[in-house]
Amino acid sequence: MKELLQLQHICVEIKDQTIFRNVNENVQQRDIIGIIGKNGAGKSTLLRLLNDDFLPTEGQIKYIQNDLKTIMVEQETESHSFEEISPKEVTLLETWHVPTHDFSKLSGGEKLKARLAKGLAQDTDILLLDEPTNHLDEQSLEFLTNQIKNHKGTVILVSHDRYFLDAVVTKIWSIENKTLISHKGNYSSYLKFREQKRLTQQREYEKQQKMVERIEGQMNELTSWSKKAHAQSTKKEFPKEYYRVKAKRMDAQVKSKQKRLEKELEKIKVEPLDSEYKVTFSMKTNNRVGKRFLEVQNLTKSFDGRTLFKDANFTIQHGDKISISGPNGSGKTTLLKVILGQETAKGHVWLSPSAKIGYLTQEVFDLPLEQTPEQLFYQETFEARGKVQNLMKHLGFMASQWSEPIMNMSMGERVKCKLMKYILEDKDVLILDEPTNHLDLASREQLEDTLAQYNGTLLVVSHDRYFLEKTTTTKLVISNSRIHKQLYEVAPKKDNKEERRLQLETERQEVLGKLSFMTPNNKEYAELDLRFNELTKQIKELY
């Protein structure tokens, strides 16, 4: 493979904040590189650097191949033009069923596909994709996977989608603790590599600490003898010169031991393991409400001459946990807006007047971007401010971000800001439109756990099947202009081996992800390891 460019000693600082430092990597022709890391780690910043949007604080990008053409598809934009569409772009838009009318009226998935089509249609040496799987339904995701695999150029993408990364990438770049770790292989391969690396580091560090403890013990013993000798050299009954010489000899031995320790540590120089990145928060409701939350009768909604759904009838009780699913453009977000009275439709919608509703849109531009968290979550008392700042810390924010504008935050951090509003306010109904978009893995898992325990009413739009099955019990499916209410199957059908295999592999991947962040000393490690082996055995039995 031809080498295209080299990142040489790259350091990026923004407003005195180091994003990453001493990055030394190369990019080769036909690489498919997946950039991973927590929200705010600098993934999008790295893409922008590769797109020549700015220069690094230190170091340089050395281009081995001249006149490289680079195209970047950003994760979110407020506008997009359908003018001057190439024939290849037209084909992609038609395959993805994307209307080419007013961009602002498209669904989230259609907006993303429109921008992806423009990027994929161009002949480019390096294609940069920032969160290309957000909003996409299963069929569109499969199509994108094939497009990337067959792309003639190099692809560098940012994603939090574990399964997508496994399916397409040939190399992982992980931004951790302001450094970049490179691994040849897919995401699962990287997790195993990372786990082994951390175990090795932990063993070497423990070995080093035992050596330090042993040498320091010897030093303490010699120091004690030296002090005793110095004390004896001052007493009349003892020969002073003898003990003075003895004390000096002890001092010399202590210094020798000290130098030996320093040399040994310099040779090994093993740092302790950094604590794993964690996100913790909870949501609760104490509001007592009636039985019914929502009743929909004969609901019909048309848009630009196209019927999204018609004659829909369903009821949602307080405490129900409902998912809304369907292809991109089928009307999922529109249904939420109709329920909330933000859009009109034919038919009847009754909404409980006593319900305290929190509505999380999928937009990331509807926040007051010029404000800081301090302004957005203004609190009069020191105690209340402390509560908000503590929540931000648990969500993975740095202390300095309390007084920085939201516009400087990553997309994932903006989503967390929106989530904070509903964490701080006890809502008894949460309506969430694509809540996992832009969120890092740790935040997604915590959101899953939190919503699974949430005792209020939940309506969720998402294409993440694992997330929905963990957080909801009933689904509204929009298909062929109809809305069907279904219960999730308690157990997979006995005759559907493929479905059962997919479920087992999904759970095994989840267990593997958790194991990779642990050492055998963790109290949960043995239990998870046992579960991993059980799942592996069950999967083999299905083949």
Disulfide bonds with the S-S distance in Angstrom:
none
